[in-house]
Amino acid sequence: MKAIRRFSVRTVLPNRIEGLGVLASNLRWSWHPPTRDLFESIDAGKWTAAKHDPVKLLSRLSADELAALAADDEFVGRVVAANEDLHHYLTEERWYQRWSREQEERGAAAPQAIAYFSPEFGITAVLPQYSGGLGILAGDHLKTASDLGVPIVGVGLFYKTGYFKQKLSRDGWQLETYPVLDPDELPLSLLREEDDTPAVVSIDLPAGRVLHAHVWKAQVGRVPLLLLDSDVPGNDEAARRVTETLYGGGGDTRLEQELLLGIGGVRALRLWSRLTGAPAPEVYHTNEGHAGFLGVERIAELIRDEGLTFDQALEAVRAATVFTTHTPVPAGIDRFPADKINLYFGGALEIPGVPVDRLLALGAEGYEGGTPGIFNMAVMGLRLAQRANGVSKLHGVVSREMFDGLWPGFDDVEVPITSITNGVHPPTWVDRQVYDAARTHLGTADLAADDAWDRIDEIPAEAIWHTKAQMRRQLIEDARRRLRSSWRKRGATKAELGWVDDVLDPNVLTIGFARRVPTYKRLTLMLSDTDRLKSLLLHPTRPVQLVIAGKSHPADETGKRLIQQMVQFTDDPEVRHRIVFLPNYDIAMAQLLYPGCDVWLNNPLRPFEACGTSGMKAALNGGLNLSILDGWWDEWFDGRNGWAIPTADGVDDPDRRDDIEAAALYDLIEHNVTVPFYDRGADGLPHTWISMMTHTLKTLGPKVLAGRMVKEYTERLYAPAAAAGRAMDGPAWKGAKDLAAYKTKVRQAWPAVEVEHVESWGVSDSPQIGDTLHVKAFIDLAGLSPDEVAVQLVHGRVTGDDDLTEIAVAALGYEETDGEARAVYSGEICMDRTGSFGYSVRVVPRHGGLASYAEMGLARIA
């Protein structure tokens, strides 16, 4: 029988233990073991049944049980101590506060608040608002910002059914279910007006419809996370479904999600500041293009509230905006027909001061290789942000190539997209046993704060190996439980599942592979030669075992077929004790999977892996990486921290490329990976393997931390964006008005700007190292003043087609304006390298408000 109505009854805690409610409502518990221990000590069985969710645990305690806890003086003391510890964490000075003082001493104020927009956030399995790496990265970003004291406020959507729960059919086909999440049963609080009514964000939609949303707040340590929820009274049925499913629905639903995230998100921030007194953000960070409309809303605000023109507001918004692209795959970018944008922003819905044609131009693919009539969310994100980055060095290269059409006249290396390599949040992903070993043998569990990475060799080899063995055993127990549950859902009876008790062996080399399942990640590459794979799994003396997991997007039939192919292989009685596929990959599974694997496998089609942080999490748990040189691994593989799978770059036939790279993978496992694992000394320990583990921890540990990542964002992007934003917001917005006027003037003059003549001397027909090349350029500035442009000597190696490569840029200085009204610039460079050499002269805009000389995408070349 189904209920005709449902609601949640909140737990009322006795006064002596009301601190449990405070602890449960702050998601710091998800990465703070002592707090989790406190909740587990209430009732270990109920803690497990509640899936380690403090809110759910408390709701399952009877009034008598709560009263007994409140009467337990020892327990009450622990609750008080835990709350004092949380208060200290929330209020003490941290890295950002110290760094801010240093900035102020240098005359550069740090941002008071930073808004971080993302379509998904992976904080904890208890709050399933994530689908994959983008959300996990966003969660780690917030948690690390909290640990560092960075004043970030997160903005996202609350999805009523999250992403989806994955199970398998009898024949291995992925099936999706969408259990409804009740926010009243989650660690969330509703943002309310002073009269206790829910605060509401509203957005006008076509056909006279209005999209309303409530705002839930999750407290992530020191960081508030605002989540907009459209399942509210007053919305029609379609509007209520806007936030039903992460990445679900058709084109209109996706667009409306992105309107709510971007436009609604800014409005939610304004509510938050009004109701709490929190400072308005000085910097807006757009995590992928999904939130790009936030820039449109901020432009509209400045036009409405400050009387700026569109161009002036655009400059003010761009200056304080950071855009991070996460995809190297064009298919991963949301693109909408221009007609659809016109429907939502034109006619009666046109924003005052924001003509729809100007808005369309922000996302237009009006460059070589672009598609006319398409509105590209990533392109809009780049045009609305003065600072942008990819998420690894290689991804930065790929992104500059991918979007170079936005900056014609500049070499790819000059495209203003930098890179900050992702990192991971150790307290979330590192097993407690690793911390225990460090604490026991090094006297600290915080290797970063105590600069103890180089001391890892002091941990005895036996202790390292024992810890890893325990984590492997822990994974195997969890894998058997999950496998048994999966088979029961596939229709098997208990009597048929006795074999599951012997699945996986705690003494066998364990390789993990878990991620989303788009085609380019190549889940089934290992199945290219199943006989060869079986021989590795069943090797008489050096066997391997594989633990595999991953979800395919519900609409991706190809991804589902790949999962089915993998599942059907793992069902084979000959090998099913050595290879398992575990459905419903999520944070809870990952927290046992990363520590329990000896090797982490990643074999994407290079260079389509933007970063790939799962391997970082494995490395912090003493795992070795076996990966294609892509993402972060391309950057930090050193030959001793794992193995690089050779790539068949240049092979056009995808099947042949897969076969070549699969063969290389099999060879590496058989001859390079298994040998040191099973090569034991007289003491029974694999010393070569253990030395690789310690080397990995020593060298990769400091690099893969999200602390390093968030500090880089703060120093390299947030602080400069805040300074640029303040420069726009001078008296009467003079900075924004000046920059907008400058750009208008330059764009009008630019077609007539010309490098009329170049002279050079000082180098003979046989130049040599140490010679000095002198250059003088005569420029028609078409009415621009000499200080409004920069004239550059661009030099480098020359290809057979006379293209410059490996370029360097030297400035030419203004000398005079000659009798023909030409501006004369001159300069020199010393020849400092051998080989082919060439140069050209280029004119680019110059203004103090530009973040780079390539920003406007304008160049006049000789």
BELQUI-V122598 format. One record per residue. RES is the residue in one small letter. SS is DSSP state (hx for helix, st for strand, lp for the rest). Layout:
{{RES	SS} {RES	SS}}
This chain:
{{m	lp} {k	lp} {a	lp} {i	lp} {r	lp} {r	lp} {f	lp} {s	lp} {v	lp} {r	lp} {t	lp} {v	lp} {l	lp} {p	lp} {n	hx} {r	hx} {i	hx} {e	lp} {g	hx} {l	hx} {g	hx} {v	hx} {l	hx} {a	hx} {s	hx} {n	st} {l	hx} {r	hx} {w	hx} {s	hx} {w	hx} {h	lp} {p	hx} {p	hx} {t	hx} {r	hx} {d	hx} {l	hx} {f	hx} {e	hx} {s	hx} {i	hx} {d	lp} {a	hx} {g	hx} {k	hx} {w	hx} {t	hx} {a	hx} {a	lp} {k	lp} {h	lp} {d	lp} {p	hx} {v	hx} {k	hx} {l	hx} {l	hx} {s	hx} {r	lp} {l	lp} {s	lp} {a	hx} {d	hx} {e	hx} {l	hx} {a	hx} {a	hx} {l	hx} {a	hx} {a	lp} {d	lp} {d	hx} {e	hx} {f	hx} {v	hx} {g	hx} {r	hx} {v	hx} {v	hx} {a	hx} {a	hx} {n	hx} {e	hx} {d	hx} {l	hx} {h	hx} {h	hx} {y	hx} {l	hx} {t	hx} {e	lp} {e	lp} {r	lp} {w	hx} {y	hx} {q	hx} {r	hx} {w	hx} {s	hx} {r	hx} {e	hx} {q	hx} {e	hx} {e	hx} {r	lp} {g	lp} {a	lp} {a	lp} {a	lp} {p	lp} {q	lp} {a	lp} {i	st} {a	st} {y	st} {f	st} {s	st} {p	lp} {e	lp} {f	st} {g	lp} {i	lp} {t	lp} {a	lp} {v	lp} {l	lp} {p	lp} {q	st} {y	lp} {s	lp} {g	lp} {g	hx} {l	hx} {g	hx} {i	hx} {l	hx} {a	hx} {g	hx} {d	hx} {h	hx} {l	hx} {k	hx} {t	hx} {a	hx} {s	hx} {d	hx} {l	hx} {g	lp} {v	lp} {p	lp} {i	st} {v	st} {g	st} {v	st} {g	st} {l	st} {f	lp} {y	lp} {k	lp} {t	lp} {g	lp} {y	lp} {f	lp} {k	st} {q	st} {k	st} {l	st} {s	lp} {r	lp} {d	lp} {g	lp} {w	lp} {q	st} {l	st} {e	st} {t	st} {y	lp} {p	lp} {v	lp} {l	lp} {d	lp} {p	hx} {d	hx} {e	hx} {l	lp} {p	lp} {l	lp} {s	st} {l	st} {l	lp} {r	st} {e	lp} {e	lp} {d	lp} {d	lp} {t	lp} {p	st} {a	lp} {v	st} {v	st} {s	st} {i	st} {d	st} {l	lp} {p	hx} {a	hx} {g	hx} {r	lp} {v	st} {l	st} {h	st} {a	st} {h	st} {v	st} {w	st} {k	st} {a	st} {q	st} {v	st} {g	lp} {r	lp} {v	st} {p	st} {l	st} {l	st} {l	st} {l	st} {d	st} {s	lp} {d	lp} {v	lp} {p	lp} {g	lp} {n	lp} {d	lp} {e	hx} {a	hx} {a	hx} {r	hx} {r	lp} {v	lp} {t	lp} {e	lp} {t	lp} {l	lp} {y	lp} {g	lp} {g	lp} {g	lp} {g	hx} {d	hx} {t	hx} {r	hx} {l	hx} {e	hx} {q	hx} {e	hx} {l	hx} {l	hx} {l	hx} {g	hx} {i	hx} {g	hx} {g	hx} {v	hx} {r	hx} {a	hx} {l	hx} {r	hx} {l	hx} {w	hx} {s	hx} {r	hx} {l	hx} {t	hx} {g	lp} {a	lp} {p	lp} {a	lp} {p	lp} {e	lp} {v	st} {y	st} {h	st} {t	st} {n	st} {e	lp} {g	hx} {h	hx} {a	hx} {g	lp} {f	lp} {l	hx} {g	hx} {v	hx} {e	hx} {r	hx} {i	hx} {a	hx} {e	hx} {l	hx} {i	hx} {r	hx} {d	hx} {e	hx} {g	lp} {l	lp} {t	lp} {f	hx} {d	hx} {q	hx} {a	hx} {l	hx} {e	hx} {a	hx} {v	hx} {r	hx} {a	hx} {a	lp} {t	st} {v	st} {f	st} {t	st} {t	lp} {h	lp} {t	lp} {p	lp} {v	lp} {p	hx} {a	hx} {g	hx} {i	lp} {d	lp} {r	st} {f	st} {p	st} {a	hx} {d	hx} {k	hx} {i	hx} {n	hx} {l	hx} {y	hx} {f	hx} {g	lp} {g	hx} {a	hx} {l	hx} {e	lp} {i	st} {p	lp} {g	lp} {v	st} {p	lp} {v	hx} {d	hx} {r	hx} {l	hx} {l	hx} {a	hx} {l	hx} {g	hx} {a	st} {e	lp} {g	lp} {y	lp} {e	lp} {g	lp} {g	lp} {t	lp} {p	lp} {g	lp} {i	st} {f	st} {n	st} {m	hx} {a	hx} {v	hx} {m	hx} {g	hx} {l	hx} {r	hx} {l	lp} {a	lp} {q	lp} {r	st} {a	st} {n	st} {g	st} {v	lp} {s	lp} {k	hx} {l	hx} {h	hx} {g	hx} {v	hx} {v	hx} {s	hx} {r	hx} {e	hx} {m	hx} {f	lp} {d	hx} {g	hx} {l	hx} {w	hx} {p	lp} {g	lp} {f	lp} {d	lp} {d	hx} {v	hx} {e	hx} {v	lp} {p	lp} {i	lp} {t	st} {s	st} {i	lp} {t	lp} {n	lp} {g	lp} {v	st} {h	lp} {p	hx} {p	hx} {t	hx} {w	hx} {v	lp} {d	lp} {r	hx} {q	hx} {v	hx} {y	hx} {d	hx} {a	hx} {a	hx} {r	hx} {t	hx} {h	hx} {l	hx} {g	lp} {t	lp} {a	lp} {d	lp} {l	lp} {a	lp} {a	lp} {d	lp} {d	lp} {a	lp} {w	hx} {d	hx} {r	hx} {i	hx} {d	hx} {e	hx} {i	lp} {p	lp} {a	hx} {e	hx} {a	hx} {i	hx} {w	hx} {h	hx} {t	hx} {k	hx} {a	hx} {q	hx} {m	hx} {r	hx} {r	hx} {q	hx} {l	hx} {i	hx} {e	hx} {d	hx} {a	hx} {r	hx} {r	hx} {r	hx} {l	hx} {r	hx} {s	hx} {s	hx} {w	hx} {r	hx} {k	hx} {r	lp} {g	lp} {a	lp} {t	lp} {k	hx} {a	hx} {e	hx} {l	lp} {g	hx} {w	hx} {v	hx} {d	hx} {d	hx} {v	lp} {l	lp} {d	lp} {p	lp} {n	lp} {v	lp} {l	st} {t	st} {i	st} {g	st} {f	st} {a	st} {r	lp} {r	lp} {v	lp} {p	lp} {t	hx} {y	hx} {k	hx} {r	lp} {l	hx} {t	hx} {l	hx} {m	hx} {l	hx} {s	lp} {d	lp} {t	hx} {d	hx} {r	hx} {l	hx} {k	hx} {s	hx} {l	hx} {l	hx} {l	lp} {h	lp} {p	lp} {t	lp} {r	lp} {p	lp} {v	st} {q	st} {l	st} {v	st} {i	st} {a	st} {g	lp} {k	lp} {s	lp} {h	lp} {p	lp} {a	lp} {d	lp} {e	hx} {t	hx} {g	hx} {k	hx} {r	hx} {l	hx} {i	hx} {q	hx} {q	hx} {m	hx} {v	hx} {q	hx} {f	hx} {t	hx} {d	lp} {d	lp} {p	lp} {e	lp} {v	lp} {r	lp} {h	lp} {r	lp} {i	st} {v	st} {f	st} {l	st} {p	lp} {n	lp} {y	lp} {d	lp} {i	hx} {a	hx} {m	hx} {a	hx} {q	hx} {l	hx} {l	hx} {y	hx} {p	hx} {g	hx} {c	lp} {d	lp} {v	st} {w	st} {l	st} {n	st} {n	lp} {p	lp} {l	lp} {r	lp} {p	lp} {f	lp} {e	lp} {a	lp} {c	lp} {g	lp} {t	lp} {s	hx} {g	hx} {m	hx} {k	hx} {a	hx} {a	hx} {l	hx} {n	lp} {g	lp} {g	lp} {l	st} {n	st} {l	st} {s	st} {i	st} {l	lp} {d	lp} {g	hx} {w	hx} {w	hx} {d	hx} {e	hx} {w	hx} {f	lp} {d	lp} {g	lp} {r	lp} {n	lp} {g	st} {w	st} {a	st} {i	st} {p	lp} {t	lp} {a	lp} {d	lp} {g	lp} {v	lp} {d	lp} {d	lp} {p	hx} {d	hx} {r	hx} {r	hx} {d	hx} {d	hx} {i	hx} {e	hx} {a	hx} {a	hx} {a	hx} {l	hx} {y	hx} {d	hx} {l	hx} {i	hx} {e	hx} {h	hx} {n	hx} {v	hx} {t	hx} {v	hx} {p	hx} {f	hx} {y	hx} {d	lp} {r	lp} {g	lp} {a	lp} {d	lp} {g	lp} {l	lp} {p	lp} {h	hx} {t	hx} {w	hx} {i	hx} {s	hx} {m	hx} {m	hx} {t	hx} {h	hx} {t	hx} {l	hx} {k	hx} {t	hx} {l	hx} {g	lp} {p	lp} {k	lp} {v	lp} {l	st} {a	hx} {g	hx} {r	hx} {m	hx} {v	hx} {k	hx} {e	hx} {y	hx} {t	hx} {e	hx} {r	hx} {l	hx} {y	hx} {a	hx} {p	hx} {a	hx} {a	hx} {a	hx} {a	hx} {g	hx} {r	hx} {a	hx} {m	hx} {d	lp} {g	lp} {p	hx} {a	hx} {w	hx} {k	hx} {g	hx} {a	hx} {k	hx} {d	hx} {l	hx} {a	hx} {a	hx} {y	hx} {k	hx} {t	hx} {k	hx} {v	hx} {r	hx} {q	hx} {a	hx} {w	hx} {p	lp} {a	lp} {v	lp} {e	st} {v	st} {e	st} {h	st} {v	st} {e	st} {s	st} {w	st} {g	lp} {v	lp} {s	lp} {d	lp} {s	lp} {p	lp} {q	lp} {i	lp} {g	lp} {d	lp} {t	st} {l	st} {h	st} {v	st} {k	st} {a	st} {f	st} {i	st} {d	st} {l	lp} {a	lp} {g	lp} {l	lp} {s	lp} {p	hx} {d	hx} {e	hx} {v	st} {a	st} {v	st} {q	st} {l	st} {v	st} {h	st} {g	st} {r	st} {v	st} {t	lp} {g	lp} {d	lp} {d	lp} {d	lp} {l	st} {t	st} {e	st} {i	st} {a	st} {v	st} {a	st} {a	st} {l	st} {g	st} {y	st} {e	st} {e	st} {t	st} {d	lp} {g	lp} {e	lp} {a	lp} {r	lp} {a	st} {v	st} {y	st} {s	st} {g	st} {e	st} {i	st} {c	st} {m	lp} {d	lp} {r	lp} {t	lp} {g	lp} {s	lp} {f	lp} {g	st} {y	st} {s	st} {v	st} {r	st} {v	st} {v	st} {p	st} {r	lp} {h	lp} {g	lp} {g	lp} {l	lp} {a	lp} {s	lp} {y	lp} {a	lp} {e	lp} {m	lp} {g	lp} {l	lp} {a	lp} {r	st} {i	st} {a	lp}}
